[in-house]
């Protein structure tokens, strides 16, 4: 196929995954007291966290690239009328989720690492923005799974969506089941599910959803 600019922008999905993974791995070096097994990833970007500056430096490409990838994917599947209406709606919802995540977490970062329930800013971060992100993610992935089951051309995307949804459920359920000392471990299943799907979406966009 002849790739256009919008196809090449699919590479941003892979860049988003790499940027996020690097930030998660390296940022704790600037936060000596951070325990990745018990603390959430968002603690690294809290306003009072010593790792805040390093996190911003490493994760900035992730924030921008994830939005660009999801938005370009939405435009592409809309203009090319890719697959079914349900499939396209799933991609649209994923793009909306990316915008809500980027804007919402940017406006309402945690004020203190490890405190997710005190103050308006933390309440917005934990209960409003996170809830919206989770619901949009689940709705998007479910639609893509259903579309994958019904349409032969997008079965691969449906399979990847199923893996991402399973990871989210493991993270969500695990956070209420495992001891607090392992909260960070299961929480990473949820956060990497969406970021990993950014890369999948980007690769499909690069290939023209062929």
Backbone torsions as a table, in degrees:
resi	resn	phi	psi	omega
1	UNK	NA	153.9	177.1
2	UNK	-91.1	113.9	-176.1
3	UNK	-82.1	135.6	174.8
4	UNK	-101.9	179.6	-178.0
5	UNK	-56.9	-40.8	-176.9
6	UNK	-65.1	-31.7	176.0
7	UNK	-68.6	-42.7	179.4
8	UNK	-64.3	-28.3	177.9
9	UNK	-68.9	-10.7	174.3
10	UNK	-61.5	-23.6	178.7
11	UNK	-60.8	-24.4	180.0
12	UNK	-61.7	-26.8	177.8
13	UNK	-64.8	-40.4	177.7
14	UNK	-70.0	-39.9	178.0
15	UNK	-60.8	-39.0	179.0
16	UNK	-60.6	-45.0	179.5
17	UNK	-63.4	-45.8	-179.0
18	UNK	-63.2	-45.0	-179.6
19	UNK	-60.8	-44.9	-178.8
20	UNK	-65.7	-44.5	-179.6
21	UNK	-61.8	-42.3	178.8
22	UNK	-63.6	-42.1	179.1
23	UNK	-63.0	-42.0	-179.6
24	UNK	-65.2	-36.9	-176.7
25	UNK	-80.5	-40.4	-172.0
26	UNK	-91.8	-33.4	-176.8
27	UNK	-55.5	-36.8	178.7
28	UNK	-59.2	-17.9	177.7
29	UNK	-65.4	-21.8	177.6
30	UNK	-97.1	6.1	-178.2
31	UNK	-134.5	79.0	-172.9
32	UNK	-55.3	-32.1	-176.5
33	UNK	-87.1	0.6	-176.2
34	UNK	-74.3	132.4	177.4
35	UNK	-115.7	104.9	-173.9
36	UNK	-65.2	-23.4	-178.6
37	UNK	-75.8	-25.5	-176.8
38	UNK	-114.0	-16.7	-176.0
39	UNK	-107.5	151.0	179.9
40	UNK	-74.6	157.3	177.1
41	UNK	-62.1	-36.6	-177.7
42	UNK	-62.8	-19.3	177.1
43	UNK	-63.5	-27.1	-179.2
44	UNK	-69.4	-25.0	-178.7
45	UNK	-106.2	8.9	177.8
46	UNK	-60.4	150.1	-175.4
47	UNK	-59.9	-32.8	-177.8
48	UNK	-92.3	-5.0	-176.3
49	UNK	-70.9	135.6	177.4
50	UNK	-64.5	-16.2	-179.7
51	UNK	-91.5	2.2	-174.0
52	UNK	-56.7	-47.8	-177.4
53	UNK	-64.5	-44.0	179.6
54	UNK	-65.0	-40.6	178.2
55	UNK	-59.5	-46.6	-179.6
56	UNK	-60.1	-39.7	180.0
57	UNK	-65.1	-42.7	-175.0
58	UNK	-82.1	-32.9	-173.4
59	UNK	-95.9	-6.0	179.4
60	UNK	-57.3	-44.6	176.7
61	UNK	-59.2	-35.7	179.1
62	UNK	-60.9	-49.0	-177.2
63	UNK	-59.8	-47.6	-178.6
64	UNK	-70.1	-47.7	-174.5
65	UNK	-66.1	-36.0	179.8
66	UNK	-64.4	-39.0	178.1
67	UNK	-69.2	-43.7	-179.9
68	UNK	-61.4	-45.8	-178.3
69	UNK	-61.7	-49.5	-178.2
70	UNK	-65.8	-39.2	-179.8
71	UNK	-66.8	-45.9	179.2
72	UNK	-64.2	-36.5	177.4
73	UNK	-63.3	-40.8	178.3
74	UNK	-63.2	-44.1	179.6
75	UNK	-63.0	-43.2	-177.6
76	UNK	-64.3	-49.3	-177.6
77	UNK	-68.2	-26.9	178.1
78	UNK	-72.8	-47.8	-177.5
79	UNK	-69.4	-36.1	-178.6
80	UNK	-90.6	-3.1	-178.6
81	UNK	52.9	50.4	-177.0
82	UNK	-68.8	131.1	174.1
83	UNK	53.9	-145.4	-174.2
84	UNK	-91.3	170.3	177.1
85	UNK	-63.1	-38.5	178.4
86	UNK	-63.1	-39.1	177.6
87	UNK	-62.9	-47.1	-179.7
88	UNK	-63.7	-38.4	178.0
89	UNK	-62.7	-38.4	177.4
90	UNK	-60.8	-42.0	178.0
91	UNK	-66.8	-40.3	179.1
92	UNK	-60.9	-44.8	-178.8
93	UNK	-65.4	-35.1	177.8
94	UNK	-65.8	-38.5	177.6
95	UNK	-66.1	-41.9	177.2
96	UNK	-61.6	-41.7	177.9
97	UNK	-58.5	-41.2	-179.4
98	UNK	-64.5	-39.2	177.4
99	UNK	-67.2	-44.1	178.6
100	UNK	-60.6	-42.1	179.3
101	UNK	-63.6	-48.5	-176.5
102	UNK	-64.1	-47.9	-178.1
103	UNK	-74.4	-45.6	-175.8
104	UNK	-63.8	-49.8	-179.6
105	UNK	-70.5	-26.9	175.8
106	UNK	-69.3	-37.1	179.5
107	UNK	-79.0	-32.3	-175.5
108	UNK	-128.3	66.8	174.7
109	UNK	-71.5	157.9	175.3
110	UNK	-60.6	138.8	178.9
111	UNK	-82.4	-32.3	179.8
112	UNK	-133.8	133.1	177.3
113	UNK	-61.9	132.3	176.0
114	UNK	86.9	-5.6	178.5
115	UNK	-115.2	109.1	-177.6
116	UNK	-110.0	7.0	-170.7
117	UNK	-130.6	4.5	-176.1
118	UNK	-113.3	127.9	178.1
119	UNK	89.2	151.8	-178.1
120	UNK	-59.0	-41.6	-177.0
121	UNK	-62.0	-44.9	179.7
122	UNK	-70.3	-34.5	177.5
123	UNK	-64.3	-42.8	177.6
124	UNK	-62.5	-41.7	-178.6
125	UNK	-64.0	-51.1	-172.0
126	UNK	-79.7	-46.9	-169.9
127	UNK	-95.6	-35.0	-176.4
128	UNK	-90.2	-60.1	-176.5
129	UNK	-65.9	-48.4	-178.2
130	UNK	-62.4	-41.3	178.4
131	UNK	-61.3	-44.4	178.8
132	UNK	-62.8	-42.5	179.8
133	UNK	-62.9	-44.6	-178.5
134	UNK	-65.2	-46.3	-178.3
135	UNK	-64.5	-42.3	178.2
136	UNK	-65.4	-39.4	179.0
137	UNK	-62.7	-47.6	-178.8
138	UNK	-62.6	-46.3	-179.8
139	UNK	-60.8	-42.6	179.6
140	UNK	-62.5	-49.0	-176.4
141	UNK	-66.9	-37.6	178.5
142	UNK	-63.3	-43.4	178.7
143	UNK	-62.6	-40.0	179.6
144	UNK	-69.2	-34.9	177.1
145	UNK	-65.5	-46.8	179.3
146	UNK	-61.7	-43.0	179.2
147	UNK	-63.8	-37.2	178.8
148	UNK	-66.5	-34.3	178.6
149	UNK	-71.5	-29.2	-175.7
150	UNK	-92.8	-27.5	-175.6
151	UNK	-117.8	125.8	-177.4
152	UNK	-63.7	-34.2	-175.1
153	UNK	-69.8	-18.1	-176.7
154	UNK	-123.5	23.6	179.7
155	UNK	-64.2	-35.8	178.7
156	UNK	-61.7	-45.1	178.0
157	UNK	-62.6	-39.4	177.9
158	UNK	-62.8	-37.7	178.8
159	UNK	-65.8	-44.4	178.0
160	UNK	-64.0	-37.5	177.9
161	UNK	-63.8	-37.8	178.8
162	UNK	-64.7	-40.5	177.9
163	UNK	-64.5	-43.8	179.8
164	UNK	-63.0	-42.8	179.5
165	UNK	-64.9	-40.9	178.1
166	UNK	-60.9	-41.4	178.1
167	UNK	-63.6	-40.0	178.1
168	UNK	-62.9	-42.5	-179.4
169	UNK	-67.1	-38.7	176.7
170	UNK	-60.1	-43.9	179.5
171	UNK	-66.0	-45.1	-177.4
172	UNK	-65.9	-46.2	-179.6
173	UNK	-70.8	-41.0	-178.0
174	UNK	-62.0	-34.1	-178.8
175	UNK	-64.0	-25.9	178.9
176	UNK	-95.6	-4.0	-175.8
177	UNK	-111.4	-45.6	-174.8
178	UNK	-74.3	157.7	176.2
179	UNK	-62.3	154.0	179.5
180	UNK	-53.6	-28.2	-178.6
181	UNK	-65.8	-16.2	-179.2
182	UNK	-118.6	17.1	-179.8
183	UNK	-58.0	-44.8	-177.6
184	UNK	-63.8	-29.7	-178.6
185	UNK	-66.7	-52.6	-178.1
186	UNK	-73.1	-28.9	179.3
187	UNK	-63.0	-31.6	-179.3
188	UNK	-69.4	-23.8	174.0
189	UNK	-61.0	-42.4	-178.2
190	UNK	-68.3	-48.2	-175.0
191	UNK	-69.2	-36.8	-179.7
192	UNK	-78.3	-16.3	176.4
193	UNK	-62.5	-49.5	-179.1
194	UNK	-69.4	-41.6	-178.8
195	UNK	-66.9	-39.3	176.9
196	UNK	-64.0	-35.8	179.1
197	UNK	-70.1	-25.5	172.5
198	UNK	-56.6	-46.2	-179.2
199	UNK	-64.5	-41.7	178.7
200	UNK	-61.6	-46.4	-180.0
201	UNK	-62.1	-40.0	179.3
202	UNK	-64.2	-40.8	178.9
203	UNK	-65.4	-41.4	177.8
204	UNK	-64.2	-38.9	177.9
205	UNK	-64.6	-42.3	179.1
206	UNK	-59.1	-35.8	-178.7
207	UNK	-89.0	2.1	179.9
208	UNK	73.8	24.2	-177.5
209	UNK	53.5	33.6	179.8
210	UNK	-77.2	NA	NA
